[in-house]
Amino acid sequence: MKVFKFGGASVKDAAGVKNIANVLKQEGCDKTVVVISAMGKMTNALEEVVNSYYHKTKEISKNLDDVKAYHEQIINELFGDKAVVTLNEIEQFYVEMTGFMMMNKSTSYNYIYDQIVSYGELISTKIVSNYLNDFGIENQWIDVREFIRTDRNYRDPKVDWHTTQANISEKLNINKLTITQGFLGATEHGLTTTLGREGSDYTAAIFAYCLNAHSVTIWKDVPGVLNADPRYFKDVTLLNQISYTEAIEMAFYGASVIHPKTLKPLENKLIPLYVRSFVDITKEGTSVSKGATLEPFVPCFIVKKNQILISISALDFSFMVEHNISDIFKLLHDFQLKVNLIQNSAISFSVCVDDNFNNFDALLKEMDQKYKVSFDKDLTLYTIRHFDENALQNIEQNKEVLLKQLNKETVQIVVK
């Protein structure tokens, strides 16, 4: 068994869908599970649908029309005179989505988000599956929500591995090429959950683990894993080999190429992960497996934008010790702020966070009752693995450094 994952950039248009067929034709697709994300920026577009529905704005009709028009254009380009068949199948998804919005009584944003945004993956996989069948690559389309079971922590659920393993082992016909959705799961009552942004990588790892797959390949629009994001750095290096441990460290600090939850299931069964280019499938890309820590051994840069640096101290200027820190972490957990860096002194505690769920203002209101709080927004966090002096100077030059923390292997710098 092998597992392929194609992200949104690989299916952003009709040419991308056609390219998937070329990749499968060249690589072979016997006993293969193909995990596919929503097309292009459709997750963002469906988030606009969620926001307009949740806040009851007039833009909801336009937002829905934009989503429909985007998919219809791709379908018409792919199928021509036969487009009506796929258009009718996709229409059923829109009927389900609008039906949910009419019948829904929940006021939970995260619940609503998962029920609506999930249609991006359902639509994209149906289009790809139908095209591959027309192209002569026979496949079975499956609804991943019937296989991956999670708890009810919408937008960030935990996978029920025991039930998921049983579902995949018992229900999946492994002798056929399978097309399925990334990013999605479902509760025991069949309510849709999403596995977090970029969660399609995680989906691929879940299937690989449960199937004891030979390998996982993530197909991207870059030649493999680079030592830095080319959007922010001019000179980047392709990493040929990364160990599981090093890749987990990089993912933990926020490297966007590999989802943080993806790697551990693969390491547990020593399943290699390949990151390859769908633009040039002749290239080998990057291998994440047991072996050398890093090849070549160079500094690796990870950039996280839109950070908030919070400084917290007790109102009576007492020491920031265990009971204070425990209380602060509970609040950060309750308000779903992701901690990326912490630093403690005698009377203050600093923490750099992501506010992915827009809960910072509510957190601040709660904290102001107990602590003296100051903060800076719109900051950038740089993490350098295997840093040297040149790497440090490159980051710190012409920037205001607000916080810096380093150990033997890693330095983290928060800058304005």
GUROZA-769944 format. One record per atom (N, C-alpha, C): y negated, x negated, z. Coordinates in steps of 0.001 Angstrom, whole numbers, padded with zeros to 6 digits, always signed. Layout:
BEGIN
YXZ
...
This chain:
BEGIN
+001200-000833+000000
+000000+000000+000000
-001252-000869+000000
-002265-000406-000687
-003571-001048-000618
-004630+000054-000523
-005763-000309+000048
-006851+000640+000233
-008100+000058-000419
-008735+000857-001270
-010016+000501-001882
-011097+001401-001305
-012286+000836-001126
-013437+001640-000721
-014591+001384-001673
-015164+002459-002196
-016336+002381-003061
-017499+003081-002366
-018616+002370-002214
-019781+002931-001544
-020669+003706-002486
-021761+004218-001938
-022674+005064-002713
-023250+004383-003931
-023539+003068-003828
-024118+002346-004965
-023156+002277-006138
-021857+002310-005858
-020865+002196-006929
-020672+003508-007678
-021133+004621-007118
-020989+005924-007779
-022341+006626-007874
-023403+005850-008060
-024744+006432-008071
-025064+007161-009361
-024245+006936-010406
-024486+007582-011696
-023175+007662-012467
-023236+008235-013661
-022018+008401-014466
-021397+007066-014821
-022218+006076-015104
-021692+004751-015445
-020901+004168-014278
-021357+004413-013063
-020639+003927-011890
-019277+004573-011744
-019204+005882-011976
-017918+006582-011906
-016966+006029-012962
-017476+005816-014159
-016644+005252-015226
-016153+003856-014853
-016985+003108-014157
-016598+001755-013754
-015451+001775-012757
-015400+002801-011890
-014265+002913-010967
-012958+002999-011750
-012979+003769-012826
-011782+003870-013666
-011398+002504-014222
-012382+001718-014645
-012104+000385-015169
-011527-000538-014097
-012080-000451-012882
-011571-001269-011781
-010115-000917-011489
-009815+000372-011395
-008451+000806-011096
-007493+000425-012220
-007965+000499-013432
-007118+000132-014580
-006762-001348-014532
-007733-002183-014173
-007481-003626-014136
-006714-004041-012891
-007075-003473-011738
-006471-003889-010478
-005117-003232-010227
-004852-002128-010932
-003641-001375-010657
-003882-000381-009548
-003236+000754-009625
-003513+001788-008623
-002244+002452-008100
-001105+001800-008227
+000117+002327-007606
-000004+002196-006089
+000431+003219-005380
+000402+003216-003918
-000954+002753-003393
-001985+003433-003853
-003353+003057-003498
-004107+004269-002949
-004844+004046-001879
-005768+005048-001348
-007183+004579-001679
-007961+005447-002331
-009338+005122-002695
-010274+005982-001848
-011090+005315-001048
-012060+005975-000169
-013433+005864-000818
-014140+007006-000937
-015400+007033-001671
-016497+007673-000819
-017673+007077-000889
-018840+007585-000170
-019571+008630-001004
-020619+009204-000407
-021509+010089-001158
-022220+009292-002245
-022603+009966-003315
-023184+009289-004469
-024629+008836-004200
-024909+007580-004553
-026271+007077-004470
-026897+007316-003108
-028031+007991-003101
-028771+008285-001869
-028566+009725-001403
-027401+010296-001726
-027176+011696-001384
-027067+011952+000110
-026630+010966+000882
-026635+011169+002333
-028066+011382+002813
-028994+010580+002298
-030404+010761+002654
-030918+012122+002197
-030525+012521+000986
-030976+013808+000452
-030444+014965+001293
-029202+014862+001731
-028629+015918+002567
-029220+015897+003977
-029660+014739+004426
-030385+014695+005693
-031689+015486+005599
-032310+015459+004427
-033510+016273+004229
-033175+017759+004288
-032013+018121+003750
-031555+019514+003857
-031375+019885+005326
-030723+018993+006081
-030525+019244+007514
-031862+019447+008215
-032809+018557+007958
-034103+018635+008643
-034868+019909+008283
-034846+020268+006997
-035570+021484+006592
-034888+022730+007155
-033569+022717+007245
-032852+023853+007847
-033115+023921+009348
-033000+022769+010006
-033133+022737+011470
-034537+023153+011903
-035535+022679+011153
-036924+022979+011511
-037476+024208+010788
-036592+024857+010006
-036941+026113+009326
-038180+025958+008444
-038190+024938+007608
-039321+024708+006713
-039041+025297+005331
-040093+025458+004554
-039970+026061+003229
-039313+025131+002217
-039185+023849+002550
-038653+022878+001591
-037147+022988+001400
-036475+023820+002171
-035014+023821+002122
-034485+024164+000729
-035094+025113+000045
-034625+025483-001291
-034773+024324-002262
-035922+023660-002201
-036149+022518-003077
-035177+021395-002758
-034947+021138-001466
-034030+020063-001082
-032616+020328-001585
-032176+021567-001488
-030856+021935-002004
-030810+021808-003523
-031860+022240-004175
-031910+022147-005642
-031861+020694-006103
-032507+019802-005361
-032482+018381-005714
-031065+017825-005642
-030344+018215-004598
-028954+017761-004450
-028101+018284-005604
-028256+019552-005916
-027476+020155-007014
-027800+019492-008347
-029072+019316-008629
-029487+018757-009916
-028947+017346-010110
-028956+016560-009055
-028455+015182-009124
-026982+015157-009528
-026184+015981-008845
-024752+016009-009153
-024479+016621-010526
-025225+017648-010870
-024996+018306-012162
-025256+017361-013329
-026274+016529-013209
-026558+015574-014278
-025383+014617-014475
-024838+014111-013367
-023704+013181-013461
-022489+013888-014061
-022237+015130-013626
-021091+015881-014139
-021227+016125-015641
-022401+016526-016077
-022610+016777-017511
-022424+015510-018342
-022883+014374-017830
-022714+013115-018552
-021256+012689-018607
-020509+012980-017563
-019107+012562-017510
-018187+013452-018332
-018421+014767-018288
-017439+015702-018827
-017875+016397-020116
-019161+016351-020442
-019622+016980-021676
-019287+018462-021733
-018591+018868-022796
-018264+020283-022994
-017327+020830-021920
-016602+019945-021233
-015649+020388-020204
-016273+020378-018806
-017572+020208-018716
-018237+020082-017418
-018103+021339-016563
-017963+022512-017202
-017978+023769-016464
-016874+023832-015406
-015723+023214-015676
-014608+023251-014718
-015014+022579-013409
-015551+021359-013518
-015961+020635-012317
-017178+021274-011670
-018117+021762-012480
-019292+022444-011923
-018887+023636-011070
-017878+024388-011524
-017407+025547-010756
-016760+025117-009443
-015999+024017-009476
-015371+023529-008238
-016427+023058-007247
-017447+022363-007753
-018513+021870-006880
-019327+023035-006312
-019486+024097-007105
-020240+025262-006642
-019639+025847-005373
-018324+025757-005230
-017666+026269-004027
-018141+025527-002779
-018416+024235-002933
-018927+023472-001797
-020329+023944-001406
-021156+024235-002401
-022499+024747-002091
-022424+026122-001430
-021469+026940-001858
-021273+028256-001236
-020893+028077+000232
-019992+027132+000501
-019589+026869+001885
-020774+026379+002714
-021564+025473+002130
-022697+024898+002859
-023732+025965+003203
-024104+026766+002215
-025109+027805+002473
-024550+028887+003393
-023245+029143+003277
-022611+030095+004187
-022682+029620+005621
-022455+028324+005827
-022580+027771+007179
-023996+027975+007712
-024991+027684+006883
-026373+027784+007343
-026756+029224+007666
-026150+030179+006981
-026439+031589+007261
-025763+032053+008545
-024556+031557+008815
-023766+032052+009943
-023924+031226+011222
-024429+030010+011095
-024480+029109+012243
-025357+029651+013366
-024870+029519+014591
-025634+029930+015771
-025988+028731+016658
-025424+027567+016358
-025638+026388+017199
-027036+025828+016986
-027620+025301+018064
-028918+024618+017980
-028760+023103+018115
-027531+022622+018135
-027282+021186+018262
-027534+020492+016927
-028522+019608+016897
-028856+018909+015657
-027677+018098+015153
-027001+017370+016052
-025900+016505+015627
-024748+017303+015035
-024449+018445+015627
-023406+019321+015080
-023790+019813+013690
-025018+020299+013554
-025489+020800+012257
-025461+019674+011219
-025918+018499+011631
-025932+017336+010742
-024550+017089+010135
-023549+017050+010980
-022195+016740+010490
-021658+017803+009544
-021962+019066+009821
-021430+020135+008975
-022062+020127+007585
-023313+019678+007470
-024022+019706+006188
-023896+018398+005421
-024154+017275+006093
-024169+015973+005412
-022798+015637+004826
-021751+016148+005425
-020385+015860+004965
-020138+016288+003518
-020924+017217+003000
-020682+017686+001629
-020992+016615+000588
-021737+015597+000948
-021966+014499+000011
-020674+013829-000407
-019814+013553+000565
-018528+012909+000267
-017554+013869-000410
-017549+015121+000016
-016639+016093-000602
-016957+016272-002086
-018235+016345-002411
-018640+016525-003809
-018346+015273-004631
-018704+014100-004117
-018516+012866-004890
-017041+012621-005200
-016176+012849-004220
-014749+012573-004455
-014140+013563-005433
-014594+014802-005410
-014085+015786-006366
-014481+015396-007796
-015715+014937-007957
-016166+014502-009286
-015349+013313-009760
-015169+012315-008905
-014425+011112-009292
-012963+011447-009583
-012371+012260-008732
-010969+012635-008933
-010770+013332-010275
-011636+014295-010579
-011522+015017-011851
-011730+014086-013045
-012687+013176-012927
-012921+012252-014037
-011715+011341-014265
-011143+010823-013188
-009986+009938-013332
-008812+010663-013980
-008595+011912-013589
-007528+012690-014224
-007795+012850-015718
-009034+013137-016089
-009385+013253-017511
-009223+011922-018242
-009482+010838-017525
-009408+009497-018100
-007964+009041-018287
-007037+009755-017646
-005630+009383-017748
-005078+008675-016526
-005888+008620-015463
-005411+008030-014209
-005096+009179-013252
-003842+009544-013187
-003422+010703-012386
-003606+010402-010906
-004138+011366-010175
-004395+011155-008756
-004330+012466-007998
-004243+012353-006686
-004313+013512-005800
-005579+013414-004957
-006334+014519-004922
-007526+014613-004085
-007115+015219-002757
-007477+014564-001655
-007167+015119-000337
-008440+015251+000471
-008443+016209+001378
-009544+016415+002319
-009245+015580+003556
-010020+014517+003762
-009745+013574+004845
-009799+014237+006212
-010488+015375+006297
-010599+016067+007587
-009259+016624+008054
-008301+016720+007156
-006956+017151+007541
-006118+015988+008068
-006659+014782+008029
-005902+013594+008410
-006518+012851+009598
-007831+012628+009565
-008469+011866+010644
-008979+012820+011715
-008394+012701+012909
-008751+013562+014027
-009687+012802+014969
-010736+013489+015420
-011700+012867+016333
-011999+013801+017499
-012782+013278+018451
-013297+014142+019502
-014547+014869+018989
-015278+015551+019859
-016398+016393+019438
-017758+015733+019661
-017784+014417+019720
-019056+013702+019862
-019665+013527+018472
-020324+014564+017999
-020809+014617+016621
-021728+013440+016308
-021551+012900+015092
-022267+011745+014533
-021794+010415+015102
-021029+010407+016174
-020506+009148+016711
-019211+009410+017480
-018212+010010+016819
-017003+010410+017543
-016010+009262+017713
-015094+009454+018637
-013964+008537+018794
-012768+009108+018033
-012040+008231+017398
-010860+008642+016639
-009679+008825+017575
-008972+009914+017399
-007702+010141+018085
-006630+009450+017241
-006321+008230+017602
-005429+007415+016769
-004011+007971+016720
-003544+008524+017815
-002168+009034+017847
-001996+010185+016852
-002909+011157+016915
-002814+012303+016007
-003101+011887+014568
-004070+010995+014377
-004396+010526+013033
-003212+009808+012402
-002568+008946+013184
-001384+008242+012676
-000295+009224+012262
-000051+010230+013092
+000976+011223+012776
+000605+011997+011513
-000661+012392+011388
-001096+013146+010204
-000888+012352+008920
-001315+011103+008937
-001207+010278+007732
+000261+009987+007406
+001045+009701+008408
+002468+009397+008183
+003222+010600+007642
+002876+011794+008131
+003651+012990+007789
+003135+013716+006541
+001815+013677+006303
+001233+014524+005254
+000943+013804+003945
+000719+012485+003998
+000227+011790+002809
+001377+011347+001910
+001306+011731+000633
+002264+011257-000359
+001812+009878-000831
+002451+008833-000342
+001993+007473-000609
+002378+006986-001995
+003166+007752-002709
+003604+007321-004042
+002613+007687-005140
+001542+008384-004760
+000511+008757-005728
-000808+008068-005400
-001602+007833-006418
-002973+007396-006195
-003716+008516-005473
-004348+008174-004352
-005044+009164-003532
-006543+008920-003559
-007319+009968-003793
-008772+009917-003710
-009202+010726-002494
-009969+010105-001621
-010407+010824-000428
-011795+010377+000004
-012319+011046+001011
-013693+010845+001462
-013759+009792+002570
-014797+008981+002511
-015125+008159+003652
-016002+008930+004609
-016224+008350+005819
-017293+008840+006698
-016923+010078+007509
-015864+010804+007118
-015601+012114+007713
-014332+012153+008553
-014336+013047+009518
-013154+013403+010291
-013302+014849+010717
-012447+015281+011633
-012551+016653+012136
-011977+016731+013543
-012501+017666+014318
-011997+017898+015663
-010673+018653+015595
-010051+018842+016749
-008776+019555+016795
-008928+021004+016321
-010157+021531+016341
-010410+022895+015873
-010923+022931+014436
-010894+021774+013752
-011262+021729+012346
-012743+021641+012067
-013550+021337+013080
-014987+021182+012880
-015276+019764+012395
-016095+019652+011379
-016348+018363+010745
-017131+017429+011655
-016733+016160+011660
-017476+015099+012331
-017750+013985+011329
-018798+013211+011578
-019062+012031+010744
-018954+010788+011616
-018496+009698+011015
-018117+008503+011768
-019250+007499+011942
-020487+007897+011668
-021614+006981+011761
-021987+006455+010390
-023260+006088+010209
-023701+005576+008916
-022855+004376+008511
-022536+004299+007241
-021638+003291+006676
-020207+003435+007190
-019871+004618+007691
-018555+004844+008272
-017422+004905+007263
-017718+004853+005969
-016646+004864+004971
-015789+003615+005062
-016390+002480+005439
-015597+001262+005666
-014572+001514+006770
-015018+002199+007806
-014134+002508+008935
-012990+003402+008488
-013306+004383+007641
-012258+005252+007098
-011191+004434+006390
-011616+003475+005576
-010663+002620+004858
-009779+001860+005834
-010371+001359+006906
-009593+000619+007904
-008607+001527+008632
-009004+002764+008893
-008104+003715+009564
-006865+003966+008702
-007067+004238+007422
-005927+004455+006531
-005077+003205+006421
-005703+002049+006308
-004948+000797+006185
-004083+000560+007412
-004653+000798+008582
-003914+000604+009830
-002721+001552+009906
-002958+002816+009611
-001897+003817+009738
-000819+003664+008673
-001163+003051+007543
-000214+002867+006441
+000396+001476+006416
-000002+000618+007377
+000425-000792+007338
+000156-001394+005962
-001067-001195+005497
-001424-001584+004134
-001383-003099+003950
-001213-003494+002701
-001209-004916+002344
-002612-005504+002423
-003637-004698+002083
-005010-005195+002097
-005992-004036+002000
-007243-004337+002330
-008366-003430+002105
-009387-004178+001253
-009899-003509+000230
-010960-004096-000588
-012178-003175-000566
-013308-003729-000169
-014579-003011-000221
-015315-003491-001466
-015587-002570-002385
-016262-002905-003632
-017752-002638-003491
-018571-003684-003734
-020012-003581-003513
-020769-004132-004720
-022092-003980-004668
-022939-004481-005754
-023431-005893-005485
-022773-006597-004576
-023051-008010-004302
-021747-008785-004504
-021822-010112-004706
-020605-010871-005020
-019628-011019-003858
-020030-010633-002667
-019187-010742-001481
-020078-010717-000259
-019609-011289+000842
-020428-011389+002046
-021314-012621+001912
-022610-012416+002027
-023574-013505+001934
-024023-013915+003330
-024544-015128+003450
-024989-015587+004768
-026322-014981+005185
-026955-014234+004279
-028219-013564+004597
-028448-012452+003584
-029272-011499+003967
-029605-010387+003087
-030605-010862+002030
-030235-010792+000757
-031138-011290-000298
-032443-010509-000408
-032524-009354+000245
-033793-008623+000265
-034840-009333+001117
-034374-010152+002065
-035282-010809+002997
-035284-012334+002882
-034280-012898+002235
-034166-014349+002129
-033960-014745+000676
-034650-015820+000258
-034575-016252-001136
-033269-016972-001448
-032905-017937-000619
-031724-018766-000882
-030567-018283-000014
-029577-017685-000647
-028415-017178+000093
-027145-017845-000426
-026130-017860+000446
-024863-018522+000129
-023722-017524+000241
-022831-017517-000734
-021632-016679-000665
-020644-017297+000320
-020164-016492+001244
-019144-016937+002197
-017773-016624+001607
-016998-017643+001344
-015682-017447+000727
-014658-016918+001716
-014725-017391+002954
-013748-017019+003977
-014456-016809+005304
-014080-015740+005993
-014578-015469+007340
-013390-015059+008190
-013292-015589+009393
-012225-015160+010295
-012539-013769+010831
-011490-013082+011325
-011717-011761+011920
-012741-011848+013053
-012574-012860+013924
-013456-012977+015089
-014896-013165+014667
-015131-014045+013684
-016493-014288+013219
-017079-013037+012572
-016264-012340+011777
-016752-011122+011119
-017090-010045+012144
-016292-009943+013204
-016574-008978+014267
-017885-009335+014969
-018096-010631+015212
-019365-011068+015813
-020544-010683+014913
-020423-010950+013616
-021507-010641+012689
-021761-009138+012624
-020687-008354+012600
-020838-006899+012566
-021475-006383+013851
-021084-006960+014970
-021651-006545+016254
-023162-006736+016273
-023615-007831+015697
-025048-008120+015692
-025795-007357+014609
-025056-006655+013730
-025735-005783+012784
-025622-006155+011328
-024720-007084+010964
-024538-007403+009549
-024134-006136+008809
-024867-005795+007754
-024709-004488+007116
-023561-004431+006123
-023001-005564+005748
-021957-005562+004726
-020670-004944+005255
-020370-005124+006533
-019120-004632+007106
-019433-003774+008328
-018876-002579+008368
-019107-001665+009482
-018473-002223+010756
-019171-002158+011901
-018657-002765+013128
-017276-002296+013558
-016949-001023+013324
-015656-000516+013786
-014520-000822+012821
-014850-001379+011667
-013850-001564+010614
-012854-002663+010946
-013314-003711+011586
-012550-004955+011613
-011407-004981+012622
-011600-004380+013792
-010589-004502+014837
-009237-003915+014431
-009179-002709+013831
-007865-002204+013407
-007171-003132+012408
-007953-003771+011538
-007373-004681+010553
-006854-005946+011230
-007627-006473+012176
-007187-007672+012887
-005898-007407+013658
-005800-006219+014257
-004616-005909+015065
-003327-005998+014259
-003402-005717+012958
-002211-005790+012107
-002306-006888+011047
-003289-007774+011212
-003476-008907+010297
-003544-008448+008837
-004287-007364+008620
-004498-006861+007252
-005764-007512+006712
-005678-008288+005632
-006882-008936+005107
-007853-007936+004493
-009133-008241+004654
-010205-007444+004062
-010900-008286+003003
-011028-007729+001807
-011737-008421+000737
-013009-007655+000415
-014101-008393+000260
-015364-007809-000182
-015633-008373-001566
-015608-007491-002573
-015717-007932-003957
-016791-007149-004708
-017194-007692-005852
-018236-007080-006658
-017639-006142-007696
-018112-004886-007724
-017677-003986-008791
-018450-004266-010081
-019478-005121-009990
-020231-005505-011183
-019472-006547-011986
-018827-007479-011294
-018031-008523-011942
-016694-008627-011220
-015723-007877-011700
-014437-007795-010990
-013553-009014-011219
-014032-009991-011996
-013278-011236-012174
-013470-012179-010992
-014492-011943-010160
-014780-012814-009026
-013931-012431-007817
-013546-013439-007042
-012672-013209-005887
-013416-012663-004676
-014712-012933-004564
-015495-012418-003451
-015198-013129-002147
-015234-012370-001056
-015052-012905+000289
-013761-012366+000898
-013033-013243+001570
-011833-012837+002300
-012119-012883+003789
-011848-011770+004474
-011920-011722+005938
-010480-011634+006427
-010025-012704+007068
-008606-012775+007427
-008410-013832+008495
-007164-014019+008878
-006841-015093+009818
-007019-016417+009097
-007751-017338+009697
-007988-018619+009034
-009271-019248+009505
-009923-019994+008611
-011141-020729+008956
-012224-019787+009461
-012978-020249+010461
-014051-019440+011023
-015043-019025+009953
-015474-019979+009164
-016494-019736+008156
-016378-020802+007080
-016325-020363+005837
-016247-021312+004720
-017148-020821+003588
-018251-021554+003289
-018708-022795+003937
-019347-022516+005296
-019428-023552+006138
-019975-023401+007482
-021486-023576+007416
-022218-022466+007381
-023675-022469+007257
-024254-021462+008244
-025538-021585+008591
-026167-020550+009423
-026131-019188+008729
-025890-018146+009511
-025851-016781+008973
-026946-015959+009645
-027741-015268+008831
-028917-014541+009308
-028684-013026+009219
-028989-012337+010306
-028854-010879+010353
-030202-010293+010760
-030671-009330+010010
-031997-008743+010229
-031852-007275+010599
-032505-006870+011670
-032557-005458+012047
-034018-005049+012186
-034431-004111+011349
-035803-003612+011349
-035952-002425+012302
-037199-001978+012468
-037522-000766+013244
-036971-000817+014670
-037115-001964+015295
-036641-002130+016663
-037720-001727+017672
-037277-001328+018859
-038180-001035+019975
-037820-001976+021121
-038800-002705+021600
-038604-003589+022747
-039209-002920+023975
-038362-002628+024951
-038781-001911+026155
-038739-002866+027339
-039812-002901+028110
-039855-003691+029339
-039942-002734+030519
-039044-002873+031479
-038898-001910+032571
-038958-002641+033906
-039731-002126+034827
-039769-002678+036186
-039851-001535+037192
-039463-001829+038425
-039486-000807+039473
-040928-000495+039857
-041197+000746+040220
-042554+001165+040575
-043073+000423+041804
-042150+000026+042704
-042572-000683+043919
-042434-002196+043781
-042191-002671+042523
-042053-004092+042235
-040881-004740+042979
-039890-003945+043352
-038680-004510+043944
-037854-005161+042849
-036835-005919+043247
-036004-006629+042281
-035241-005653+041389
-035083-006055+040132
-034255-005278+039197
-032819-005758+039337
-032057-005061+040169
-030678-005477+040461
-029710-004391+040009
-028487-004471+040509
-027382-003707+039937
-027652-002214+039828
-028183-001596+040907
-028317-000136+040855
-029396+000297+039862
-030472-000521+039714
-031484-000205+038706
-030913-000326+037296
-030246-001450+037041
-029721-001714+035699
-028659-000695+035322
-027819-000326+036287
-026806+000697+036033
-027457+002021+035639
-028516+002381+036349
-029231+003630+036049
-029873+003571+034666
-030461+002429+034314
-031105+002276+033000
-030087+002397+031879
-028939+001753+032040
-027919+001833+030994
-027365+003246+030856
-027286+003966+031962
-026837+005358+031862
-027828+006183+031050
-029120+005958+031277
-030141+006675+030508
-030075+006306+029024
-029925+005027+028730
-029815+004598+027337
-028607+005240+026663
-027519+005338+027399
-026313+005987+026867
-026549+007478+026661
-027141+008125+027655
-027341+009573+027570
-028254+009947+026410
-029238+009095+026114
-030186+009380+025031
-029808+008671+023729
-028633+008077+023684
-028034+007527+022464
-028898+006456+021793
-029487+005584+022601
-030202+004440+022059
-029266+003233+022060
-029123+002604+020904
-028191+001481+020781
-028866+000190+021238
-028232-000494+022172
-028776-001732+022733
-028358-002913+021869
-029338-003711+021445
-029068-004889+020620
-029325-006204+021338
-030103-006153+022404
-030445-007378+023136
-030970-006999+024505
-030556-007739+025534
-031066-007501+026882
-031495-008831+027500
-032476-008751+028388
-032906-009933+029131
-033431-009467+030481
-032991-010147+031535
-033306-009714+032887
-034050-010819+033627
-035063-010442+034404
-035721-011365+035329
-035721-010705+036701
-036373-011338+037659
-036336-010818+039027
-036907-009405+039126
-038040-009139+038435
-038706-007847+038623
-038833-007034+037337
-038240-007517+036246
-038304-006736+035008
-037007-006858+034223
-036798-005856+033411
-035600-005793+032565
-036068-005421+031167
-035769-006265+030188
-036181-006011+028809
-034968-005683+027962
-035142-004721+027062
-034050-004300+026208
-034599-003960+024824
-033919-004447+023790
-034283-004172+022402
-033286-003165+021849
-033790-002061+021296
-032899-000947+020948
-033194-000391+019556
-032175+000283+019000
-032308+001158+017839
-032457+002591+018330
-033368+003335+017729
-033528+004754+018060
-033017+005588+016887
-031718+005504+016621
-031138+006161+015444
-031205+007674+015508
-031288+008225+016712
-031255+009677+016866
-032608+010254+017295
-033656+009428+017197
-035025+009870+017510
-035152+010448+018916
-034541+009765+019881
-034564+010234+021265
-035462+009388+022164
-036197+008426+021574
-036942+007493+022423
-037999+008200+023271
-038737+009132+022691
-039795+009818+023444
-039217+010565+024644
-038059+011184+024455
-037410+011896+025560
-036942+010910+026630
-036411+009767+026198
-036003+008727+027146
-037208+008237+027942
-038309+007987+027254
-039510+007480+027903
-040017+008451+028966
-039997+009718+028639
-040437+010742+029602
-039581+010711+030866
-038277+010530+030675
-037354+010462+031813
-037571+009188+032624
-037740+008061+031942
-037904+006777+032631
-039210+006693+033400
-040265+007299+032856
-041585+007227+033499
-041587+007810+034906
-040611+008641+035211
-040528+009239+036538
-040007+008252+037575
-039309+007187+037094
-038648+006262+038020
-039163+004826+037926
-039695+004450+036745
-040000+003047+036492
-041367+002892+035830
-041858+001677+035888
-043017+001299+035080
-042477+000796+033747
-042908+001421+032654
-042334+001133+031342
-043439+000773+030346
-043232-000324+029625
-044080-000655+028479
-043164-000925+027281
-043735-000804+026083
-042881-000960+024908
-043687-001356+023688
-043003-001939+022723
-043550-002235+021399
-042595-001654+020362
-043170-001007+019344
-042359-000418+018281
-042510-001205+016980
-041662-000835+016004
-041717-001390+014645
-041576-002914+014649
-040663-003402+015463
-040396-004832+015540
-039177-005195+014691
-038964-006488+014528
-037800-006985+013797
-036990-007906+014696
-035688-007699+014703
-034766-008555+015449
-033995-009425+014463
-034148-010736+014622
-033375-011693+013822
-032271-012270+014695
-031064-012271+014165
-029942-012940+014812
-029443-014030+013873
-029280-015239+014405
-028757-016353+013601
-027483-016859+014253
-026390-016727+013530
-025118-017320+013964
-025061-018765+013445
-024593-019686+014301
-024453-021104+013927
-025799-021676+013487
-026811-021447+014311
-028174-021836+013963
-028375-023350+014075
-029386-023806+013372
-029870-025173+013515
-031394-025120+013563
-032026-026277+013704
-033483-026308+013853
-034205-025754+012625
-033701-026070+011452
-034325-025554+010234
-034277-024032+010182
-033127-023474+010588
-032975-022013+010595
-033959-021377+011561
-034113-021985+012749
-035049-021455+013738
-036490-021500+013222
-036875-022619+012644
-038234-022753+012132
-038508-021753+011015
-037501-021509+010205
-037637-020563+009099
-037978-019164+009596
-037380-018785+010711
-037605-017440+011265
-038922-017362+012028
-039213-018377+012829
-040355-018302+013739
-041695-018579+013056
-041652-019189+011879
-042892-019571+011208
-043767-018357+010893
-045016-018416+011310
-046025-017378+011028
-045673-016008+011611
-044910-016006+012711
-044562-014742+013371
-044891-014834+014851
-045151-013693+015454
-045357-013626+016906
-044023-013328+017572
-043516-014291+018321
-042226-014144+018987
-042437-013449+020330
-041793-012297+020503
-041932-011535+021754
-040796-011822+022726
-039655-012155+022202
-038493-012431+023059
-037544-013335+022285
-036959-014293+022982
-036028-015228+022339
-034884-015505+023305
-033681-015470+022795
-032504-015694+023630
-031476-016470+022823
-030936-017538+023399
-029964-018315+022637
-028838-018806+023522
-027669-018972+022872
-026531-019622+023498
-025990-020661+022516
-024799-021135+022740
-024267-022237+021928
-024161-021864+020458
-023770-020628+020128
-023502-020241+018749
-024582-019348+018135
-025329-018641+018970
-026184-017569+018454
-027560-017593+019072
-028573-017343+018271
-029916-017127+018767
-030400-015775+018284
-031115-015045+019156
-031728-013770+018785
-033220-013842+019080
-034026-013384+018125
-035476-013488+018229
-036090-012148+017844
-036896-011597+018738
-037630-010364+018443
-039053-010752+018073
-039503-010302+016900
-040821-010709+016411
-041609-009495+015940
-042948-009682+015934
-043854-008708+015315
-044069-009085+013863
